[in-house]
Amino acid sequence: MLVAANANYLAAKQRYRLVRGLKTGAAAVGILITALLSILRARSIVRPLRQAVSYFERIAQGDLTTEIDIAGCDETGRLLTRLAVMQVHLKVMLEDIAEDSAAIGQRTAHLQSQVSQVVDPSAQQHLGIQQVAEAMERVSQSVRQVAESAVQAAAGAVHAQDLAGAGLRHGARHGGDSPSG
């Protein structure tokens, strides 16, 4: 019996070592598979995110021509889809801005033409007004000169009248001295 128990003990010990080895091997294989799957999963997340970052960088630099791959259905696929939609909206906005800018340029040219049509006659009117003002100044100077001459003539007439009156009074005082008398 002791021999049978000893044989059972050795067989159990061997099975234990075998099971322990299998468990250890299975755990190691499980850890390797988990590590490999984790690396693959991380790559499946990181690679699309890096791609999205490169798309964002191109858009930030003004390049809206890059074709964005929107094939994925996961979160990064939805992110890339929204990025592609944003890129299309940016293109449309830039085209609208370019069209509006061209329209503003045309309107500005038309407005400049209209302003020129108003300014040119205004400049001619201004020149005519200046010429009239200069003529009026000359007329005013002539009128002043005539007025000064009239004042001088009036003063001369008053002086002549005073002299004539003085001569008549002098003659009247000496009235009998007149040769006709």
Residue pairs with C-beta under 8 A, 6 or more apart in sequence:
45 76
48 72
48 76
48 77
48 79
48 80
49 76
51 69
51 80
52 76
52 79
52 80
52 83
55 66
55 68
55 80
55 83
55 87
56 83
58 66
59 66
59 83
59 86
59 87
59 90
64 87
64 90
64 91
64 94
66 87
68 80
68 83
68 84
68 87
69 80
70 77
70 80
70 81
70 84
71 77
72 78
72 80
171 178
